[in-house]
Amino acid sequence: MSTSVAVLGSSGSIGTQTLEIVRADPERYRVSALGVARSVDLVVEQAHEFRPDLVAVADESRARDLTDRLPAGTELLVGDEAMAHAATSGDVVINGVVGFAGLPVTLAALDAGKRLGLANKESLIAAGPVVQRVWAASAGDLIPVDSEHCAVHQCLRANEVIDKITAADRVAEIVLTASGGPFRGRSRDDLESVTVDDALAHPTWSMGPKITIDSSTLMNKGLEVIEAHELFGVDYDQIDVVVHPQSVVHSMVTYTDGATIAQLSMPDMRLCIGYALAFPDRLEMPYGAIDWTEMSRLDFQPPDLEAFPCLRLCFEAGRAGETAPAWISAANEVAVDEFLKGRIRWVDIPEVLEASLQVWPGTNATDVDVVLDVDREARVVAAELIEQRVHA
């Protein structure tokens, strides 16, 4: 019997790679739903290939006359809640939605008791306390779909200490690895004049522009620190980050007896996606397999927090808790967007975040509406700080 899969964010990198895995093993997997924000032409093409029960389109203006373009028997859902509704279908939900829009998908999938393959960081970063309450009451599984947290999940599972993905007392430290991005080894002074093209030239991964910029500032790693705290229930003092330029060791777990378990593979997101699809089994297709005759060295070094202060700021926001992670994540989205437009410098991004975090109002994350309000407020604050810089 095949496993049905809802692929939400099907036009993005995670979504298209999920469909690649389904395409390679049609007897094992069937697509139950596809979801996009605006990419209607691509989702129509995907729908004709995979024949899902549902297609969800968030942008109503892009969905006009779309019904006639879909295969017979495929239902069209449109609007802000469309992808959340689609997340209640299928045995497995892959949440590859970009940004804060992925939160309703996460909550709906968990509430429905689905196995959720989570590639949307904002769900846990911006609304960790809210997601935790739904997850605690859910019969579903949450499997992280990114290289670092998928690696930690596997390391914890290898030692059989996972209880709803919560680290047991025998875990001493979780070590997240970072490639270092395109500016690894450069000083703060060296980074004053880097361009958008420089920041988008990631040495290892092919990603969208926002996450690539986040990788260049180490903001992406900082957000992953917050996510690791939410996923695995460890204190921030038990989470460390090391720069590992080869991107072969995807993360490690050190236990109280001094043993360290690591997950190694060549960079390939299909391994992480397949891990979520097959859990608790594994795929038969060897994505990311290493040729050990070609692996000559693995290097590790501490991150430079003076040149890359975003990592430090995320630790500060995480320790503050409640809506502080939502606040800094929203401010970062604004700052990155303005950098990509050429309105601020790369080095302005962490300065905007630090100034934003200093005026976080200390709001508790009581429910989704509060988190949404904080997200909006942080964006306004960040935009005002940026305008002050632009016109200074």
N, C-alpha and C positions, 0 to 999 in steps of 0.2 A: 504494500500500500504506500502510495507516494505521500510525501510531506508537502503541505500547501504553504506557500510563502507570500506574505504581503511585502512588497518592495516599495517603500515610501521614500521619495527622493530618487526616483528611478532614473532621472536624467543625469544625475551627478556621478562622480567617480565611484562611490560606494555602490550606488544603484546599478550602474552598468556592469560593474564587476560581479555583483550578485547574480545578475542575469546571465553573465558569461558562465558561471558555475552551474546554474540551472540548465542552461543550454547544453552543457557538456554531460549532464546526467538527467535526462528527461524522465527516466523511469523512477528515479528517486525523488525528484522535486517537481512541483507544479506551482505556477504563479496564480495566486488567488486575487491579488490586487496590485495595482500600480498607482503611484501618486506623484504628482509634480506640482510645482508652484505655477509656472508659466510656460513650460516647454511642451506645448500641445502637439506640435508636429512630431516630435520624437516619441511622445507617449502613444500617439496613434500608431506609429510604426511598431513600437513595442507591443501594443495591444494586438495587432494583427499577427505578430509572431507567436505570442505566448497565450493569447485567448483568456485573459483573466475574467473573473466574475465582476470585478469592479475596477473603474478608473476614477481617481480623485484628482480634481484640479482646483487649487486654492484660489487662483485669480479668476473671478467671474467674467471679467472683460475678455479673457483669452479663451473662454469656453463656449462662446456663442457658436451655434451650429455644429458643435463638436459631436453631438449624438449621432448624426448621420454619417460621421467618418469612422465610428467605432464598429467593431465586429458585431454581428447579431448575437444577442444574449449577454453582452457586456453592459452593465449598468453604469451610468455616469453620475458622480457625486461632485457638487460644485460649492465653493465657498470656504469660509474660514474653518469650518468644522469638518470639511470633507475628508481630509487625511486622517483625522482622529477617528472618524467613523470607519474608514477603511482599515484602521489598525485593530479592529475587533474581528477581522476575518483572518483566516489562515491559522496554521499551527505555529508558524514562526513569523515574527514581524521584524524586518530590517529597517531601522530608523536611520536613514541617511539624509534626512531633512537638514538643511543648513540653518544655523542660527536659532534664535529663540522660538521660531515657529515649530521647532521639533518637540517642544515641551508637551503640548496636548497629545501628540502621538505616543510619547513615552507613558503618560498617565493612562491613556485609554488602553494601551496594550497590556500594561501591568494590571489594571483594574479588571480586564477581561481574562486574566490568568494565562496570557500567552507567553511563549518564550521570546523575549525581546533581545534582538541583536542591536546593541546601542552604539551607533557611530556619532550620535549627536551630543557633543560635550556639554552644550548649554543646558540640557535638561538637568544634569546633576550639579553643574557649577552654579547656575542661577537659582535653581529651585531645589537644592539638595534636601532641605528639611521637609518640603512638601512631597517630593518623590519618595523619600524614606517612609513616610506614613502610609502612602498607597502601597508601596512595595512590601512593607511589613504585613499588610493585610491580604496580600495577593498570593495566589497559588502558582503564579508564574515564575519563570527564571529570568534573570537579567545577565546577559553575556556581553561583556564589553567588546566592541568591534573597533579597536585601534591597536597598533602594534604593541604599545607599552602595557596597557591594562589587560589585553588578551594574554600577553606574556606572563604578567603577574598571576592572572587567573590560572594559567596552566601550572605555574610554579607552586601555587598553593594547593591545587588539585593533586599535584604529584605527591605531596606530603599528606594528602587527605585531611586537611584542616579546614576545608570550606564548609560553612554552615550558612547557606543563603549568601554566599560570597562575603563572609565576615571572617577576618583573620583570627586565628586562635591565639592563646597566650604564648605559644611557642615561637611566634614570629617576632624577631627582634627588629628587623628593618626591611623596608621595601625600597629598592634602588631603581629609579627610573633613568633610562638612558636617553641622551639627546645627541643628535647628530652634530649640533653646533651651528647648523644652518650655513648660509653663504659667507658669514662674517666671523667664523670661528678663528680665534687667535688675534683678532684685531682689537686695538685699544679704543677707549672712548674718544680720544682725539682723532683716530683714524676714521671714525664713523660719522664725523660731522657733515661730510659732503656726499654720502652714499646716495645713489639714485633709486628710483622705483625699480628700474630694470636690474640694478645690482641686487636689490632685496628679493626680487622674484626668481633669481637664478639659484634655486636650491640644488645642492650637490647630490642629493640622494633620491628624494621623493618627488613625484609629479602630482601636485595638488592644486586646488583653486587659489586665487590670488590672496584672499583674506587669510587663510590658514598658512600660506607660504610666508606672508609678512609676519604673522605671529611666530613662525618658526625662526625667522631671522632675528626677532627681538627676544627670543626665548619666552615670550608670553604664552605660546602654545604649551611649553613645558610647565610653566607656572599653573596654567589652567588644569593640566593633567595631574599636578600635585593635589589640587583641590578635589578633582574627580577621584583620585586614588583614596583620599580620606573618606569620601562618601561611599565608594564601592566596597572597600575592604575594612572599614571600621578601625583604622589605625590612627594614632595621634600624629600630628604634624612633625613632632620630634622624631618619629620613626620613619619618616620619608626623606630620602636623599635623592639628589640628581647628580649624575656624572655625564660629562661629555664623552661620547664614543663615536668618532667620525666614521667608522666602517658601517655602522647601523646593522650589525649582525647580531649582537646581544641586545635583545629588545627590552629586557628588564630582568631584575633579579630579586630574589627573596632570601634574606639571611635569617637563620633560625637561632634560637637562644644557645644552641650548642656550638655555634660558630660556623656551621655548614651553610653554604650559599648555593641555591638552586637557580639556574639561569635558563632562559629559553632563547635558542639561537636559530636563525634562519636567514636566508637572503631576503632583502626587502621585497615583500609581495603581499599586498593587502588581501588577496584572495585566500591566503592561509587563515587570516583572522575571520574573514567572512564565512569561510567554510567551516571553521571551528564552531561558530554560532549556529550555522545551519544544521550541522551534524550532531551537536552536543546531545548526550554525553559520548557519542561515537566520534569517529574521525573520518574525513574523506579518504578515498583511495587515491585521489590525484595529488601528487607531491609538489604543491606550490611552495616555492622558497627553499627547496632542498639545497644543501651546501655541498660543493665539491671541495672536500678537505685537502686535496692535493694543491688547490689554488689559494687556500687560506693561510697566509704567511704570518699575520700579526693581528692582534686586537689591542687597541689603545684606549686608555681611560684617563681623564683629567677633570679637575673640579671646574665648574663654570665660573666665569669672570663676572661677579655681581656688580662691579663698578661699570663695566662696559654694557652689561645687560641687566639693568635693574628691574625689569618687568618680573623676573623670576622672584626676586625678593619681595616685590609688592604683592604678588599672588600669595606667598606665604603669609604676609601680614593680613591680607583680606581673609584668607582661610582661617587663621587663628581668631580673627574678630568674629567670624561666623555669621549666622542669620542671613541678612541680605547683602552683606559686604561683598561676597563673591559675585552676586548679581550686579551690583553697582559697578565694580571694576571691569567686569566682562562687557557691560553695556558701554561704558566709557571707552573701552578699547575698540569696540566696533566702530564707534564714531571717529576716533583718532586714526585708525587704520584706513577708513574710507577717505578721510581728508588727506592722508599721506598719498594714497593711490591717485587722488585727484591733483596732487602736486601743490597743495595749499600749505602743508607743513613739512618740516624735515623729519627724517627717520628718528633722529635723536629727540625730537619733540614728543614722540609717542609716550615714552615712559614719564616724561615731565608732566604731560597732561594727566596721565593716570595717577601720579602721585598727588597732584593738586586736587584731583577729583576725589580721591580716597580720603583726603583730609577733611572734606565737608560731607562725607557720608553721614546721614542723619541717625544711624543706629537702629533702623526699623527692623522689627522681628519678622521672620518669614512665616507668617501665620497661615496664609493660603495663596492660591495662584493669583488672585486679583491684587494682593499686596505686592507680590513679586513683579507683576506687570507694571504697577504704579511706580515701583522703585526703578525698574528698567527705564521707563519713560523719563523719570526725573533725572537719572544719571546721564541720559543722552542730552538732555537740555543743559545740564551743568557742563558736560564735556564740550558741547558746541559753543557755549559762552566763553569757556576758557580758551578755546581755539581762536575764536573771533578776536579776543583780546591780544593773542599772540600775532595774528595776521595783521592787525592794525596798530601794533605797538611801534 
